[in-house]
Amino acid sequence: MIRQLDSLPEGLLKLNADQLYKKIDNHTLVHLEGKIKRPVFISILQHGDEHTGWDALRDYLNNHKQGLHRSISILFGNVQAARHNVRSLDNQPDFNRSWPNTFFKQEYPVAKTMQEITEIMKELNPFASVDIHNNSGRNPHYSGINVLNKDFINLASLFSDTMIYFTSPYGIQSGAFAPFCPSVTVECGLSGASDGTEQTHTFLELLMEQTNLSDVPGILEHQKVYKIIATVKVKPEIDISYKQHDHAFMLTKDLDVLNFHEINSGEVFGQLCSKLEEQECMPFIVTDENGNDVTDTYFEVRLNKIVSKTKFIPSMITQKISAIRQDCLCYIMQRINLDKYI
Ligand SMILES: [Zn+2]
């Protein structure tokens, strides 16, 4: 059973993300009523070390203590992981891979919870759905959408001119809500950075004022839209590091400066130790949207270096080894033209 509340627990707006566990449980849905009844759904803290969603929402709610313009349904994600400032606890699946999807049914408890939340929200016919995240590398703040139509693009544009269209991974929140309302994932840069919090707060203010997402004047002119075409993972058995000491594969220092820049062939992603060099070992596995292995299209071993083999635009390269292990090293994108979608 999902715990649902119709007001915030007393004193919650004074707490930081790592203190929320004192007053609220994982997966609590709070429905706050505003003048316009059709709610905006806001999901925060699906990853416990990504605090900007709570920081910005708290600012928004503190700003509107006299009354909300529109109803809001808030999903508190992983407040237990937030307590320890980690993405998830050791025994937990990734919450944002556990939502219903059209490709396979997941039966574990968190997936059933997400299924139930999706059903509850679908009944409420949300005006829009927003899932707020941070990433650990240097990226522009951008929004992610799973459907290319005007409502989704307009919603994403309220946050940023830079957006990514993606269809995998499966089991993410914005994908689960996309069949019944415009939905977006916003990536607000480094957790806790004030520019990301301000941008997200501004986005929430703008969004709550909208009456119709298919018509947001003047917004469709400057977007850069990218499509994710492949995911780069490091093989789990390969020992990796960014630091210069004895590891099997050393990633290039400051690799995340490449995010959202078009790189040419020959860009060095890292260096193999002598043992792996002898084996001409490729430490990456690159898969396309359908899960096919496309490593050979994008990377090659040149002497002891791993280099790009073609032009592409990487995103979400992170310098955090734990994030590489739990998620991926980066995504490979191409720029797309919006004209045929709007
Ligand atoms: Zn996240």
Residues whose N, C-alpha, C, O or C-beta is under 5 A from the ligand:
A	BS01	ZN	H47 E50 H133 N134
